[in-house]
């Protein structure tokens, strides 16, 4: 069992038995809200009792045997935990803010599961709050913005740079040489002033032109070398930037494709797109820009500091004296900026989700005339995103002038004491000019380093979010799988499954299907029909029991080989924004045009395809919405036919068809399913009359099984469903 948060020592010492699960609440019975996460209250489940702990004492200690039900009630802006005793009396145990309501909702479900089964060791709860500070996580995140360490994420960026170590080394060397050329030029200027421009005497100015010209030409050559190296370094850096961006985005996209169905369902399409585009871009900017620049700027700062110490140690100490104070200020500021930018990231992600939803649902928006409403909704989220980014930048801008003042004050001190040294003839004019130039040059890397926390924060947040996704569990492991062809019977043996292990959808399902049988799966909404199909398609793995084909557990079969033998027509038809031919060939990329056309004819799709402007090459637009619902469904059926599956899965495959077309499709499906094991879900029970057997689900269990006539004679759940549909059909007439 994974405990959501760690109890403080004072709370743990109050418990008489083992802590199994706990949750922190942040509003007390007097209505006081705990903003600082100090002196929190805790709800704790142990083997024998339910505790409410607060202010170093036990507020409630209730034996589990006295609790009939534990419930989380949602109020306006808050929630409460309610205990129902065996005598049906209710008692409020604690209150909590809305942001952790989901945490307590899950707590109550696990509590009731433990009450029923006495077992909690097999359950792992998704953490909703930080174990260190108790701060709630954002949706779909297990990272606390208060406790996260940016440098941990940066360390994980380093392996990404290994394959580009040659390019990075070249860029670093070129950039370092460029910095050295910039540092050398003031030295030339010093010699030109001190050695070749003599003070005015009675004979007038005396200039040694030969050496002066040589130094001038040398300075020009060094400057040209700087320009050449800078251009070469810039070209390599741009190439590196795009290479890293491409590879990292491909790796992340590959990871998303291989996420388990349970994991991928946690993320919206908009959020995944935000992580693929925004976060990858921020990491790329850091690696190819700020990361390399940081090495160069630190190198430049150290070299300049050494030269300045050698030239005049006293003045150099005066110049760098404010630096420790600047470091303290920047560190304090960076903590606040990190929090603001983290919130800005979530607002930006939410803006992307809203944009994705609006564009995907544009037909619904226009159907209801909600354009102005959606424009306003997008404006609100866009404004929020801009506000948080602005708050971070403005917060930095408030302090930057003071930092600049402390830095620049050293330059004026140098001018004053340097002038005194020149007048006292302990320092030459050229030497002072060189020193002042180096002071100005030192401020360039210094100001860059001062700005670094902002860049580190942005890149650190994006890196953390990227690797959070990369660390998600995928569908593949090191196990060796078998590549069996599907030829034998399909057996469900004591199969149980729940999207949460303490809320089972399917309970102890058992049945056996012979090869070539047509099986109808029926039952009221929400009883687990689609879930049963999802398990057969291996979108999820069973939690208890086994599903075997030919006597082999499907979890031991090679997933790609197994799925290549399945044909699926889902209730929600999805077509790609491509041609009809490309959509049909998606299930069989090597199929020739004649095979595609034959599949379309069987699905009764060939006639309407031929009437389109470009026939099979007609582009059907986003999700295929240039076609009618029935036409999209027939293309989906043709796609399954072309796949030539061993097992056919139909989830409301004829739901979008009119009566005449439905008959034609049923005839086509009758031809298709010969010799194939078929599982069909249909709410219109009349479409399942020809099934060999019907499996009736109720409350997650198999309540009935038999032919249509057998089940009608039994007058059970199936009989009631048929009678209800007949009555509805009479009323609709």
Number of C-alpha atoms within 10 A of each C-alpha: 12 14 16 22 19 18 20 12 9 13 21 15 11 13 18 11 13 13 19 16 23 21 23 27 28 22 20 17 12 8 11 10 16 16 9 10 14 10 12 21 26 23 20 23 24 18 18 15 21 22 23 23 23 19 12 14 12 15 13 14 14 15 13 18 11 13 18 15 18 21 19 23 15 17 13 7 10 15 23 24 22 18 23 16 17 12 9 11 9 14 12 14 17 23 26 26 18 15 16 20 23 14 21 23 19 17 24 19 18 24 23 18 17 17 17 9 9 11 13 19 10 10 14 15 17 14 17 27 22 19 16 13 15 21 20 20 17 15 11 14 17 16 21 20 20 15 12 13 14 19 14 12 20 20 11 13 19 10 11 14 16 11 10 13 12 11 17 20 12 15 25 18 15 21 23 19 17 21 18 17 19 18 19 14 19 20 18 17 19 19 17 22 19 14 14 18 16 14 12 9 8 6 6 9 10 12 15 12 12 9 14 19 13 12 18 15 12 14 20 13 13 18 17 13 15 20 14 14 19 17 13 15 20 15 13 15 21 12 13 21 19 15 15 22 21 14 13 19 20 13 13 19 17 12 18 18 13 16 19 19 16 15 16 18 10 12 14 16 14 18 21 20 16 19 21 20 13 15 23 24 20 20 28 24 19 23 24 23 15 19 17 18 20 17 14 22 22 15 16 21 19 14 16 19 20 12 15 22 14 11 16 15 14 13 20 20 14 14 23 13 14 16 14 10 12 16 14 11 16 21 14 10 17 22 13 15 23 22 15 20 22 23 18 22 22 16 21 22 20 20 24 22 18 19 18 17 14 18 11 13 12 14 12 13 16 10 10 8 11 13 15 10 11 16 11 12 16 17 13 13 18 18 14 17 20 14 14 20 20 15 15 21 15 13 15 18 11 10 13 18 11 13 19 14 10 17 19 16 13 20 18 12 14 20 16 11 14 23 16 13 15 15 12 10 10 9 16 17 17 21 21 21 18 23 25 19 16 20 21 14 16 20 16 14 20 18 15 15 19 19 15 16 19 20 15 22 21 21 25 27 24 23 28 23 20 21 14 14 21 17 10 14 15 17 15 10 7 5 8 9 13 16 13 15 14 20 15 16 16 23 20 20 16 16 21 22 25 18 13 15 17 20 13 16 20 26 18 16 20 16 14 13 19 14 19 19 19 24 24 26 26 25 24 15 12 13 19 24 24 16 19 23 20 15 16 22 19 18 14 19 19 20 14 16 16 19 24 20 21 15 11 17 15 23 16 15 19 15 17 9 15 20 17 16 15 20 23 23 24 18 17 14 18 17 22 16 15 16 19 23 19 19 23 27 21 17 20 19 12 9 14 10 13 9 15 22 19 16 25 24 16 21 27 22 23 20 11 12 21 13 10 12 10 12 16 20 15 16 20 18 15 13 15 22 16 12 14 11 14 18 21 24 27 27 28 26 30 28 25 26 28 24 24 18 21 22 26 24 23 22 21 18 25 24 16 19 19 10 10 8 17 19 14 15 21 15 14 19 17 12 11 19 19 12 13 18 24 25 22 22 25 20 18 14 18 12 17 21 13 14 18 16 21 25 22 23 25 20 16 23 19 19 15 19 18 17 18 20 11 14 19 16 10 12 13 13 19 26 16 12 18 17 14 12 15 14 11 11 10 9 8 7 5
